[in-house]
């Protein structure tokens, strides 16, 4: 979907600090978008999942490059290939989020205010330098993921996986 692609491209190219607060369930893109955040915080009851392969699809948002780089290949492979959900404490343990707190919006605001007191050009340049060596690679991976994702959506495997998912939902 071009709307999702545009949203993810905007996150990828966003030059200012990006702070994300998670409260509740972060499923699929709700989790992969965290890889584009500079700082991420979550509520104690937040749940995360990457159900792409379970649905006959592939991950998106550059996550096939970014997640293994952030948490290691073995952990990323397990999360992608099992589709298992995980809690906020595990997300913090593996470095996907910075903090688990009672009120993630308040913590995100506190961090944002602290950053806002810093010289803005220094902040923007620091972020640019941190992303410089992988920015183009991530953009290329995102394009490849979207092409394969679009093909996978048309596949019999994905149709079958979606039907199984819907049947499980209905039977609960």
VMD Tcl script that builds the backbone (N, CA, C; Angstrom):
set m [mol new atoms 516]
animate dup $m
set s [atomselect $m all]
$s set {name element resname resid chain x y z} {
  {N N UNK 1 A 0.840 -1.195 0.000}
  {CA C UNK 1 A 0.000 0.000 0.000}
  {C C UNK 1 A 0.871 1.239 0.000}
  {N N UNK 2 A 0.626 2.172 -0.914}
  {CA C UNK 2 A 1.482 3.346 -1.052}
  {C C UNK 2 A 1.382 4.278 0.151}
  {N N UNK 3 A 0.263 4.251 0.873}
  {CA C UNK 3 A 0.114 5.070 2.075}
  {C C UNK 3 A 1.090 4.610 3.151}
  {N N UNK 4 A 1.187 3.292 3.342}
  {CA C UNK 4 A 2.118 2.730 4.317}
  {C C UNK 4 A 3.554 3.038 3.896}
  {N N UNK 5 A 3.843 2.869 2.606}
  {CA C UNK 5 A 5.185 3.152 2.099}
  {C C UNK 5 A 5.551 4.619 2.323}
  {N N UNK 6 A 4.615 5.519 2.077}
  {CA C UNK 6 A 4.868 6.951 2.278}
  {C C UNK 6 A 5.099 7.257 3.762}
  {N N UNK 7 A 4.288 6.634 4.630}
  {CA C UNK 7 A 4.448 6.823 6.073}
  {C C UNK 7 A 5.830 6.360 6.521}
  {N N UNK 8 A 6.233 5.159 6.094}
  {CA C UNK 8 A 7.520 4.619 6.504}
  {C C UNK 8 A 8.676 5.411 5.913}
  {N N UNK 9 A 8.536 5.888 4.688}
  {CA C UNK 9 A 9.574 6.738 4.091}
  {C C UNK 9 A 9.710 8.038 4.885}
  {N N UNK 10 A 8.573 8.588 5.325}
  {CA C UNK 10 A 8.615 9.819 6.131}
  {C C UNK 10 A 9.343 9.573 7.448}
  {N N UNK 11 A 9.091 8.433 8.082}
  {CA C UNK 11 A 9.818 8.098 9.313}
  {C C UNK 11 A 11.304 7.961 9.039}
  {N N UNK 12 A 11.634 7.247 7.967}
  {CA C UNK 12 A 13.034 6.993 7.614}
  {C C UNK 12 A 13.785 8.292 7.329}
  {N N UNK 13 A 13.119 9.232 6.702}
  {CA C UNK 13 A 13.773 10.478 6.292}
  {C C UNK 13 A 13.594 11.632 7.275}
  {N N UNK 14 A 12.900 11.411 8.368}
  {CA C UNK 14 A 12.617 12.462 9.349}
  {C C UNK 14 A 13.920 12.938 9.982}
  {N N UNK 15 A 14.205 14.221 9.877}
  {CA C UNK 15 A 15.513 14.734 10.315}
  {C C UNK 15 A 15.574 15.116 11.787}
  {N N UNK 16 A 14.416 15.320 12.395}
  {CA C UNK 16 A 14.389 15.728 13.805}
  {C C UNK 16 A 14.300 14.500 14.699}
  {N N UNK 17 A 14.558 14.661 15.993}
  {CA C UNK 17 A 14.438 13.515 16.895}
  {C C UNK 17 A 13.030 12.914 16.841}
  {N N UNK 18 A 12.975 11.600 16.794}
  {CA C UNK 18 A 11.702 10.886 16.726}
  {C C UNK 18 A 11.578 10.028 17.979}
  {N N UNK 19 A 10.620 10.373 18.810}
  {CA C UNK 19 A 10.371 9.664 20.058}
  {C C UNK 19 A 9.017 8.990 19.936}
  {N N UNK 20 A 8.980 7.692 20.187}
  {CA C UNK 20 A 7.739 6.938 20.050}
  {C C UNK 20 A 7.356 6.345 21.401}
  {N N UNK 21 A 6.083 6.497 21.742}
  {CA C UNK 21 A 5.526 5.907 22.958}
  {C C UNK 21 A 4.551 4.807 22.551}
  {N N UNK 22 A 4.669 3.631 23.159}
  {CA C UNK 22 A 3.799 2.502 22.857}
  {C C UNK 22 A 2.955 2.196 24.087}
  {N N UNK 23 A 1.651 2.148 23.858}
  {CA C UNK 23 A 0.717 1.780 24.911}
  {C C UNK 23 A -0.256 0.808 24.270}
  {N N UNK 24 A -0.277 -0.431 24.727}
  {CA C UNK 24 A -1.148 -1.429 24.118}
  {C C UNK 24 A -0.372 -2.339 23.191}
  {N N UNK 25 A -1.020 -2.764 22.095}
  {CA C UNK 25 A -0.414 -3.713 21.163}
  {C C UNK 25 A 0.240 -3.003 19.988}
  {N N UNK 26 A 1.487 -3.382 19.708}
  {CA C UNK 26 A 2.205 -2.886 18.536}
  {C C UNK 26 A 2.411 -4.094 17.625}
  {N N UNK 27 A 1.568 -4.211 16.613}
  {CA C UNK 27 A 1.574 -5.383 15.736}
  {C C UNK 27 A 2.118 -4.988 14.364}
  {N N UNK 28 A 3.035 -5.778 13.829}
  {CA C UNK 28 A 3.568 -5.518 12.491}
  {C C UNK 28 A 4.251 -4.178 12.414}
  {N N UNK 29 A 3.703 -3.289 11.583}
  {CA C UNK 29 A 4.299 -1.970 11.393}
  {C C UNK 29 A 4.344 -1.186 12.709}
  {N N UNK 30 A 3.457 -1.497 13.640}
  {CA C UNK 30 A 3.501 -0.857 14.958}
  {C C UNK 30 A 4.790 -1.164 15.698}
  {N N UNK 31 A 5.375 -2.316 15.396}
  {CA C UNK 31 A 6.676 -2.676 15.974}
  {C C UNK 31 A 7.821 -2.237 15.066}
  {N N UNK 32 A 7.708 -2.485 13.757}
  {CA C UNK 32 A 8.833 -2.156 12.868}
  {C C UNK 32 A 9.106 -0.658 12.796}
  {N N UNK 33 A 8.088 0.161 13.009}
  {CA C UNK 33 A 8.329 1.617 12.976}
  {C C UNK 33 A 9.247 2.052 14.111}
  {N N UNK 34 A 9.292 1.262 15.200}
  {CA C UNK 34 A 10.167 1.592 16.321}
  {C C UNK 34 A 11.637 1.591 15.908}
  {N N UNK 35 A 11.965 0.839 14.868}
  {CA C UNK 35 A 13.342 0.775 14.388}
  {C C UNK 35 A 13.802 2.095 13.791}
  {N N UNK 36 A 12.857 2.973 13.488}
  {CA C UNK 36 A 13.184 4.297 12.935}
  {C C UNK 36 A 13.179 5.370 14.013}
  {N N UNK 37 A 12.781 5.001 15.220}
  {CA C UNK 37 A 12.742 5.962 16.325}
  {C C UNK 37 A 14.149 6.209 16.847}
  {N N UNK 38 A 14.333 7.383 17.410}
  {CA C UNK 38 A 15.582 7.664 18.113}
  {C C UNK 38 A 15.469 7.188 19.556}
  {N N UNK 39 A 14.285 7.314 20.104}
  {CA C UNK 39 A 14.011 6.875 21.471}
  {C C UNK 39 A 12.601 6.291 21.476}
  {N N UNK 40 A 12.447 5.146 22.153}
  {CA C UNK 40 A 11.129 4.509 22.242}
  {C C UNK 40 A 10.869 4.113 23.690}
  {N N UNK 41 A 9.655 4.365 24.127}
  {CA C UNK 41 A 9.233 3.996 25.480}
  {C C UNK 41 A 7.922 3.230 25.371}
  {N N UNK 42 A 7.672 2.379 26.367}
  {CA C UNK 42 A 6.462 1.563 26.312}
  {C C UNK 42 A 5.850 1.434 27.694}
  {N N UNK 43 A 4.552 1.210 27.698}
  {CA C UNK 43 A 3.842 0.940 28.953}
  {C C UNK 43 A 4.157 -0.484 29.388}
  {N N UNK 44 A 3.925 -0.744 30.660}
  {CA C UNK 44 A 4.210 -2.059 31.224}
  {C C UNK 44 A 3.390 -3.162 30.564}
  {N N UNK 45 A 2.209 -2.834 30.069}
  {CA C UNK 45 A 1.346 -3.852 29.457}
  {C C UNK 45 A 1.459 -3.894 27.930}
  {N N UNK 46 A 2.413 -3.169 27.353}
  {CA C UNK 46 A 2.584 -3.178 25.897}
  {C C UNK 46 A 2.983 -4.570 25.423}
  {N N UNK 47 A 2.485 -4.937 24.256}
  {CA C UNK 47 A 2.833 -6.205 23.614}
  {C C UNK 47 A 3.282 -5.893 22.187}
  {N N UNK 48 A 4.249 -6.656 21.717}
  {CA C UNK 48 A 4.843 -6.440 20.407}
  {C C UNK 48 A 4.768 -7.735 19.616}
  {N N UNK 49 A 4.575 -7.623 18.302}
  {CA C UNK 49 A 4.631 -8.834 17.471}
  {C C UNK 49 A 4.955 -8.480 16.028}
  {N N UNK 50 A 5.589 -9.437 15.385}
  {CA C UNK 50 A 5.996 -9.327 13.983}
  {C C UNK 50 A 5.429 -10.547 13.250}
  {N N UNK 51 A 4.113 -10.551 12.971}
  {CA C UNK 51 A 3.447 -11.752 12.445}
  {C C UNK 51 A 3.555 -11.940 10.932}
  {N N UNK 52 A 4.502 -11.267 10.295}
  {CA C UNK 52 A 4.570 -11.267 8.833}
  {C C UNK 52 A 4.640 -12.673 8.243}
  {N N UNK 53 A 5.620 -13.471 8.659}
  {CA C UNK 53 A 5.774 -14.805 8.059}
  {C C UNK 53 A 4.585 -15.693 8.390}
  {N N UNK 54 A 3.996 -15.507 9.569}
  {CA C UNK 54 A 2.804 -16.286 9.941}
  {C C UNK 54 A 1.654 -16.012 8.985}
  {N N UNK 55 A 1.672 -14.849 8.348}
  {CA C UNK 55 A 0.624 -14.471 7.401}
  {C C UNK 55 A 1.060 -14.684 5.948}
  {N N UNK 56 A 2.206 -15.360 5.759}
  {CA C UNK 56 A 2.691 -15.624 4.405}
  {C C UNK 56 A 3.337 -14.416 3.765}
  {N N UNK 57 A 3.736 -13.446 4.578}
  {CA C UNK 57 A 4.323 -12.200 4.074}
  {C C UNK 57 A 5.781 -12.092 4.502}
  {N N UNK 58 A 6.387 -10.965 4.185}
  {CA C UNK 58 A 7.744 -10.665 4.652}
  {C C UNK 58 A 7.686 -9.368 5.454}
  {N N UNK 59 A 8.632 -9.177 6.365}
  {CA C UNK 59 A 8.665 -7.931 7.137}
  {C C UNK 59 A 8.897 -6.728 6.235}
  {N N UNK 60 A 8.573 -5.541 6.772}
  {CA C UNK 60 A 8.734 -4.294 6.016}
  {C C UNK 60 A 9.431 -3.245 6.868}
  {N N UNK 61 A 9.470 -2.010 6.379}
  {CA C UNK 61 A 10.052 -0.858 7.074}
  {C C UNK 61 A 11.566 -0.956 7.219}
  {N N UNK 62 A 12.206 -1.733 6.366}
  {CA C UNK 62 A 13.652 -1.891 6.480}
  {C C UNK 62 A 14.034 -2.785 7.648}
  {N N UNK 63 A 13.031 -3.450 8.229}
  {CA C UNK 63 A 13.262 -4.214 9.450}
  {C C UNK 63 A 14.153 -5.437 9.241}
  {N N UNK 64 A 14.193 -5.993 8.028}
  {CA C UNK 64 A 15.061 -7.149 7.808}
  {C C UNK 64 A 16.531 -6.751 7.886}
  {N N UNK 65 A 16.819 -5.478 7.721}
  {CA C UNK 65 A 18.176 -4.951 7.895}
  {C C UNK 65 A 18.357 -4.377 9.297}
  {N N UNK 66 A 17.397 -3.573 9.729}
  {CA C UNK 66 A 17.549 -2.836 10.987}
  {C C UNK 66 A 17.440 -3.704 12.239}
  {N N UNK 67 A 16.488 -4.631 12.271}
  {CA C UNK 67 A 16.290 -5.411 13.498}
  {C C UNK 67 A 17.494 -6.301 13.823}
  {N N UNK 68 A 18.031 -7.081 12.864}
  {CA C UNK 68 A 19.220 -7.883 13.202}
  {C C UNK 68 A 20.398 -7.004 13.643}
  {N N UNK 69 A 20.522 -5.836 13.048}
  {CA C UNK 69 A 21.594 -4.903 13.404}
  {C C UNK 69 A 21.415 -4.402 14.840}
  {N N UNK 70 A 20.167 -4.229 15.258}
  {CA C UNK 70 A 19.870 -3.696 16.584}
  {C C UNK 70 A 19.940 -4.766 17.669}
  {N N UNK 71 A 19.367 -5.954 17.400}
  {CA C UNK 71 A 19.230 -6.951 18.476}
  {C C UNK 71 A 20.006 -8.240 18.210}
  {N N UNK 72 A 20.675 -8.327 17.071}
  {CA C UNK 72 A 21.408 -9.536 16.705}
  {C C UNK 72 A 20.581 -10.437 15.798}
  {N N UNK 73 A 21.281 -11.180 14.968}
  {CA C UNK 73 A 20.629 -12.035 13.975}
  {C C UNK 73 A 19.740 -13.105 14.628}
  {N N UNK 74 A 20.254 -13.789 15.640}
  {CA C UNK 74 A 19.501 -14.896 16.231}
  {C C UNK 74 A 18.180 -14.431 16.829}
  {N N UNK 75 A 18.212 -13.351 17.586}
  {CA C UNK 75 A 16.975 -12.841 18.189}
  {C C UNK 75 A 16.002 -12.369 17.117}
  {N N UNK 76 A 16.528 -11.641 16.126}
  {CA C UNK 76 A 15.667 -11.140 15.043}
  {C C UNK 76 A 15.046 -12.302 14.271}
  {N N UNK 77 A 15.849 -13.307 13.968}
  {CA C UNK 77 A 15.333 -14.466 13.224}
  {C C UNK 77 A 14.210 -15.141 14.000}
  {N N UNK 78 A 14.393 -15.302 15.303}
  {CA C UNK 78 A 13.352 -15.949 16.105}
  {C C UNK 78 A 12.063 -15.130 16.087}
  {N N UNK 79 A 12.177 -13.816 16.265}
  {CA C UNK 79 A 10.977 -12.972 16.277}
  {C C UNK 79 A 10.279 -12.979 14.919}
  {N N UNK 80 A 11.051 -12.859 13.841}
  {CA C UNK 80 A 10.460 -12.864 12.500}
  {C C UNK 80 A 9.886 -14.227 12.126}
  {N N UNK 81 A 10.617 -15.279 12.413}
  {CA C UNK 81 A 10.253 -16.606 11.896}
  {C C UNK 81 A 9.204 -17.334 12.731}
  {N N UNK 82 A 9.047 -16.951 14.001}
  {CA C UNK 82 A 8.002 -17.584 14.818}
  {C C UNK 82 A 6.736 -16.742 14.833}
  {N N UNK 83 A 6.880 -15.429 14.703}
  {CA C UNK 83 A 5.725 -14.544 14.817}
  {C C UNK 83 A 5.234 -14.404 16.244}
  {N N UNK 84 A 5.984 -14.962 17.206}
  {CA C UNK 84 A 5.568 -14.894 18.614}
  {C C UNK 84 A 5.517 -13.454 19.104}
  {N N UNK 85 A 4.544 -13.173 19.951}
  {CA C UNK 85 A 4.492 -11.848 20.556}
  {C C UNK 85 A 5.426 -11.819 21.755}
  {N N UNK 86 A 5.814 -10.624 22.173}
  {CA C UNK 86 A 6.697 -10.470 23.317}
  {C C UNK 86 A 6.289 -9.230 24.091}
  {N N UNK 87 A 6.675 -9.212 25.351}
  {CA C UNK 87 A 6.236 -8.132 26.234}
  {C C UNK 87 A 7.249 -6.986 26.285}
  {N N UNK 88 A 6.864 -5.945 27.007}
  {CA C UNK 88 A 7.684 -4.735 27.088}
  {C C UNK 88 A 9.020 -4.989 27.770}
  {N N UNK 89 A 9.048 -5.853 28.771}
  {CA C UNK 89 A 10.322 -6.086 29.454}
  {C C UNK 89 A 11.317 -6.763 28.515}
  {N N UNK 90 A 10.843 -7.687 27.660}
  {CA C UNK 90 A 11.741 -8.304 26.677}
  {C C UNK 90 A 12.166 -7.266 25.633}
  {N N UNK 91 A 11.241 -6.425 25.205}
  {CA C UNK 91 A 11.571 -5.374 24.233}
  {C C UNK 91 A 12.664 -4.458 24.782}
  {N N UNK 92 A 12.590 -4.164 26.072}
  {CA C UNK 92 A 13.622 -3.341 26.710}
  {C C UNK 92 A 14.939 -4.116 26.807}
  {N N UNK 93 A 14.854 -5.384 27.191}
  {CA C UNK 93 A 16.054 -6.226 27.335}
  {C C UNK 93 A 16.841 -6.310 26.032}
  {N N UNK 94 A 16.156 -6.433 24.904}
  {CA C UNK 94 A 16.845 -6.570 23.613}
  {C C UNK 94 A 17.188 -5.229 22.979}
  {N N UNK 95 A 16.775 -4.128 23.614}
  {CA C UNK 95 A 17.137 -2.807 23.110}
  {C C UNK 95 A 16.178 -2.213 22.102}
  {N N UNK 96 A 15.009 -2.804 21.946}
  {CA C UNK 96 A 14.018 -2.245 21.022}
  {C C UNK 96 A 13.397 -0.979 21.593}
  {N N UNK 97 A 13.271 -0.934 22.906}
  {CA C UNK 97 A 12.770 0.263 23.568}
  {C C UNK 97 A 13.735 0.670 24.675}
  {N N UNK 98 A 13.698 1.956 25.018}
  {CA C UNK 98 A 14.595 2.484 26.043}
  {C C UNK 98 A 14.070 2.262 27.459}
  {N N UNK 99 A 12.767 2.450 27.642}
  {CA C UNK 99 A 12.180 2.413 28.982}
  {C C UNK 99 A 10.827 1.720 28.974}
  {N N UNK 100 A 10.533 1.015 30.071}
  {CA C UNK 100 A 9.190 0.511 30.348}
  {C C UNK 100 A 8.701 1.322 31.545}
  {N N UNK 101 A 7.592 2.029 31.354}
  {CA C UNK 101 A 7.087 2.936 32.394}
  {C C UNK 101 A 5.563 2.842 32.490}
  {N N UNK 102 A 5.035 3.345 33.591}
  {CA C UNK 102 A 3.578 3.345 33.773}
  {C C UNK 102 A 2.899 4.239 32.735}
  {N N UNK 103 A 3.486 5.415 32.473}
  {CA C UNK 103 A 2.894 6.367 31.522}
  {C C UNK 103 A 3.908 6.707 30.423}
  {N N UNK 104 A 3.863 5.975 29.297}
  {CA C UNK 104 A 4.853 6.208 28.246}
  {C C UNK 104 A 4.754 7.596 27.608}
  {N N UNK 105 A 3.544 8.171 27.585}
  {CA C UNK 105 A 3.396 9.499 26.988}
  {C C UNK 105 A 4.118 10.543 27.836}
  {N N UNK 106 A 4.006 10.417 29.146}
  {CA C UNK 106 A 4.674 11.359 30.046}
  {C C UNK 106 A 6.190 11.215 29.940}
  {N N UNK 107 A 6.672 9.985 29.884}
  {CA C UNK 107 A 8.125 9.755 29.751}
  {C C UNK 107 A 8.627 10.297 28.414}
  {N N UNK 108 A 7.883 10.075 27.335}
  {CA C UNK 108 A 8.270 10.587 26.016}
  {C C UNK 108 A 8.316 12.116 26.038}
  {N N UNK 109 A 7.342 12.723 26.687}
  {CA C UNK 109 A 7.295 14.193 26.800}
  {C C UNK 109 A 8.491 14.709 27.590}
  {N N UNK 110 A 8.812 14.032 28.684}
  {CA C UNK 110 A 9.957 14.419 29.524}
  {C C UNK 110 A 11.259 14.390 28.708}
  {N N UNK 111 A 11.451 13.328 27.934}
  {CA C UNK 111 A 12.649 13.207 27.097}
  {C C UNK 111 A 12.651 14.284 26.013}
  {N N UNK 112 A 11.494 14.501 25.383}
  {CA C UNK 112 A 11.386 15.513 24.324}
  {C C UNK 112 A 11.741 16.898 24.856}
  {N N UNK 113 A 11.263 17.216 26.042}
  {CA C UNK 113 A 11.571 18.522 26.632}
  {C C UNK 113 A 13.067 18.662 26.918}
  {N N UNK 114 A 13.682 17.595 27.359}
  {CA C UNK 114 A 15.126 17.605 27.623}
  {C C UNK 114 A 15.898 17.842 26.319}
  {N N UNK 115 A 15.497 17.132 25.255}
  {CA C UNK 115 A 16.153 17.290 23.953}
  {C C UNK 115 A 15.908 18.693 23.397}
  {N N UNK 116 A 14.694 19.215 23.602}
  {CA C UNK 116 A 14.341 20.542 23.079}
  {C C UNK 116 A 15.209 21.653 23.666}
  {N N UNK 117 A 15.805 21.409 24.821}
  {CA C UNK 117 A 16.685 22.404 25.451}
  {C C UNK 117 A 18.085 22.402 24.838}
  {N N UNK 118 A 18.383 21.405 24.025}
  {CA C UNK 118 A 19.700 21.306 23.397}
  {C C UNK 118 A 19.750 22.183 22.140}
  {N N UNK 119 A 20.952 22.565 21.701}
  {CA C UNK 119 A 21.068 23.329 20.453}
  {C C UNK 119 A 20.513 22.502 19.279}
  {N N UNK 120 A 19.494 23.020 18.587}
  {CA C UNK 120 A 18.795 22.223 17.565}
  {C C UNK 120 A 19.659 21.747 16.404}
  {N N UNK 121 A 20.559 22.574 15.927}
  {CA C UNK 121 A 21.399 22.158 14.797}
  {C C UNK 121 A 22.305 21.005 15.213}
  {N N UNK 122 A 22.821 21.060 16.416}
  {CA C UNK 122 A 23.671 19.973 16.909}
  {C C UNK 122 A 22.881 18.668 16.999}
  {N N UNK 123 A 21.633 18.757 17.425}
  {CA C UNK 123 A 20.784 17.560 17.524}
  {C C UNK 123 A 20.520 16.979 16.134}
  {N N UNK 124 A 20.099 17.815 15.205}
  {CA C UNK 124 A 19.785 17.352 13.844}
  {C C UNK 124 A 21.030 16.783 13.157}
  {N N UNK 125 A 22.166 17.459 13.321}
  {CA C UNK 125 A 23.401 16.961 12.701}
  {C C UNK 125 A 23.856 15.656 13.333}
  {N N UNK 126 A 23.686 15.515 14.639}
  {CA C UNK 126 A 24.057 14.270 15.311}
  {C C UNK 126 A 23.214 13.110 14.794}
  {N N UNK 127 A 21.896 13.343 14.670}
  {CA C UNK 127 A 21.027 12.292 14.136}
  {C C UNK 127 A 21.447 11.933 12.710}
  {N N UNK 128 A 21.707 12.940 11.891}
  {CA C UNK 128 A 22.114 12.696 10.499}
  {C C UNK 128 A 23.407 11.875 10.445}
  {N N UNK 129 A 24.358 12.206 11.291}
  {CA C UNK 129 A 25.620 11.464 11.308}
  {C C UNK 129 A 25.417 10.026 11.783}
  {N N UNK 130 A 24.536 9.828 12.757}
  {CA C UNK 130 A 24.267 8.477 13.256}
  {C C UNK 130 A 23.632 7.600 12.177}
  {N N UNK 131 A 22.834 8.196 11.300}
  {CA C UNK 131 A 22.133 7.432 10.262}
  {C C UNK 131 A 22.880 7.398 8.925}
  {N N UNK 132 A 23.895 8.244 8.761}
  {CA C UNK 132 A 24.528 8.452 7.456}
  {C C UNK 132 A 25.043 7.173 6.806}
  {N N UNK 133 A 25.695 6.320 7.586}
  {CA C UNK 133 A 26.328 5.151 6.967}
  {C C UNK 133 A 25.340 4.073 6.528}
  {N N UNK 134 A 24.077 4.166 6.943}
  {CA C UNK 134 A 23.105 3.140 6.546}
  {C C UNK 134 A 21.852 3.705 5.872}
  {N N UNK 135 A 21.736 5.008 5.782}
  {CA C UNK 135 A 20.496 5.622 5.273}
  {C C UNK 135 A 20.094 5.089 3.897}
  {N N UNK 136 A 21.012 5.105 2.954}
  {CA C UNK 136 A 20.687 4.646 1.597}
  {C C UNK 136 A 20.438 3.138 1.553}
  {N N UNK 137 A 21.180 2.394 2.359}
  {CA C UNK 137 A 20.979 0.946 2.419}
  {C C UNK 137 A 19.581 0.630 2.931}
  {N N UNK 138 A 19.160 1.302 3.989}
  {CA C UNK 138 A 17.823 1.074 4.543}
  {C C UNK 138 A 16.753 1.408 3.507}
  {N N UNK 139 A 16.927 2.511 2.791}
  {CA C UNK 139 A 15.960 2.888 1.755}
  {C C UNK 139 A 15.873 1.796 0.679}
  {N N UNK 140 A 17.005 1.245 0.280}
  {CA C UNK 140 A 17.013 0.178 -0.733}
  {C C UNK 140 A 16.348 -1.094 -0.194}
  {N N UNK 141 A 16.626 -1.437 1.055}
  {CA C UNK 141 A 16.003 -2.611 1.665}
  {C C UNK 141 A 14.498 -2.411 1.754}
  {N N UNK 142 A 14.065 -1.211 2.125}
  {CA C UNK 142 A 12.629 -0.923 2.209}
  {C C UNK 142 A 11.951 -1.126 0.856}
  {N N UNK 143 A 12.593 -0.667 -0.222}
  {CA C UNK 143 A 12.017 -0.854 -1.565}
  {C C UNK 143 A 11.900 -2.346 -1.898}
  {N N UNK 144 A 12.952 -3.105 -1.612}
  {CA C UNK 144 A 12.942 -4.544 -1.904}
  {C C UNK 144 A 11.875 -5.250 -1.077}
  {N N UNK 145 A 11.776 -4.907 0.210}
  {CA C UNK 145 A 10.762 -5.525 1.072}
  {C C UNK 145 A 9.362 -5.256 0.540}
  {N N UNK 146 A 9.097 -4.008 0.121}
  {CA C UNK 146 A 7.757 -3.684 -0.385}
  {C C UNK 146 A 7.444 -4.450 -1.658}
  {N N UNK 147 A 8.428 -4.621 -2.544}
  {CA C UNK 147 A 8.194 -5.389 -3.777}
  {C C UNK 147 A 7.847 -6.837 -3.442}
  {N N UNK 148 A 8.619 -7.450 -2.548}
  {CA C UNK 148 A 8.379 -8.847 -2.180}
  {C C UNK 148 A 7.075 -8.970 -1.383}
  {N N UNK 149 A 6.808 -7.995 -0.512}
  {CA C UNK 149 A 5.567 -7.970 0.260}
  {C C UNK 149 A 4.362 -7.940 -0.683}
  {N N UNK 150 A 4.419 -7.072 -1.691}
  {CA C UNK 150 A 3.312 -6.954 -2.653}
  {C C UNK 150 A 3.100 -8.266 -3.402}
  {N N UNK 151 A 4.188 -8.911 -3.805}
  {CA C UNK 151 A 4.072 -10.209 -4.476}
  {C C UNK 151 A 3.499 -11.255 -3.523}
  {N N UNK 152 A 3.970 -11.236 -2.275}
  {CA C UNK 152 A 3.503 -12.215 -1.293}
  {C C UNK 152 A 2.008 -12.061 -1.016}
  {N N UNK 153 A 1.528 -10.815 -1.016}
  {CA C UNK 153 A 0.091 -10.584 -0.782}
  {C C UNK 153 A -0.773 -11.298 -1.804}
  {N N UNK 154 A -0.251 -11.465 -3.019}
  {CA C UNK 154 A -1.002 -12.104 -4.099}
  {C C UNK 154 A -0.905 -13.633 -4.059}
  {N N UNK 155 A -0.044 -14.168 -3.194}
  {CA C UNK 155 A 0.246 -15.600 -3.226}
  {C C UNK 155 A -0.836 -16.448 -2.566}
  {N N UNK 156 A -0.904 -17.697 -3.001}
  {CA C UNK 156 A -1.808 -18.666 -2.381}
  {C C UNK 156 A -1.417 -18.895 -0.925}
  {N N UNK 157 A -0.097 -18.881 -0.662}
  {CA C UNK 157 A 0.400 -19.092 0.695}
  {C C UNK 157 A -0.155 -18.026 1.651}
  {N N UNK 158 A -0.134 -16.767 1.212}
  {CA C UNK 158 A -0.654 -15.679 2.050}
  {C C UNK 158 A -2.165 -15.799 2.220}
  {N N UNK 159 A -2.881 -16.125 1.134}
  {CA C UNK 159 A -4.341 -16.286 1.229}
  {C C UNK 159 A -4.702 -17.372 2.238}
  {N N UNK 160 A -3.968 -18.475 2.172}
  {CA C UNK 160 A -4.213 -19.581 3.088}
  {C C UNK 160 A -3.894 -19.177 4.543}
  {N N UNK 161 A -2.793 -18.487 4.732}
  {CA C UNK 161 A -2.402 -18.043 6.075}
  {C C UNK 161 A -3.421 -17.060 6.642}
  {N N UNK 162 A -3.906 -16.140 5.806}
  {CA C UNK 162 A -4.922 -15.180 6.251}
  {C C UNK 162 A -6.216 -15.899 6.641}
  {N N UNK 163 A -6.609 -16.898 5.850}
  {CA C UNK 163 A -7.825 -17.660 6.162}
  {C C UNK 163 A -7.669 -18.405 7.489}
  {N N UNK 164 A -6.512 -19.009 7.705}
  {CA C UNK 164 A -6.257 -19.696 8.976}
  {C C UNK 164 A -6.322 -18.713 10.139}
  {N N UNK 165 A -5.732 -17.527 9.935}
  {CA C UNK 165 A -5.751 -16.491 10.967}
  {C C UNK 165 A -7.184 -16.076 11.283}
  {N N UNK 166 A -7.967 -15.822 10.244}
  {CA C UNK 166 A -9.372 -15.402 10.447}
  {C C UNK 166 A -10.191 -16.498 11.110}
  {N N UNK 167 A -9.945 -17.750 10.742}
  {CA C UNK 167 A -10.656 -18.863 11.362}
  {C C UNK 167 A -10.301 -18.997 12.837}
  {N N UNK 168 A -9.033 -18.800 13.177}
  {CA C UNK 168 A -8.622 -18.840 14.592}
  {C C UNK 168 A -9.316 -17.746 15.381}
  {N N UNK 169 A -9.411 -16.546 14.781}
  {CA C UNK 169 A -10.084 -15.422 15.429}
  {C C UNK 169 A -11.562 -15.735 15.675}
  {N N UNK 170 A -12.202 -16.314 14.641}
  {CA C UNK 170 A -13.633 -16.620 14.721}
  {C C UNK 170 A -13.905 -17.706 15.758}
  {N N UNK 171 A -13.008 -18.686 15.854}
  {CA C UNK 171 A -13.215 -19.808 16.763}
  {C C UNK 171 A -12.971 -19.468 18.227}
  {N N UNK 172 A -12.387 -18.308 18.488}
  {CA C UNK 172 A -12.099 -17.923 19.888}
  {C C UNK 172 A -13.332 -17.418 20.588}
}
mol reanalyze $m
mol bondsrecalc $m
mol representation Tube
mol addrep $m
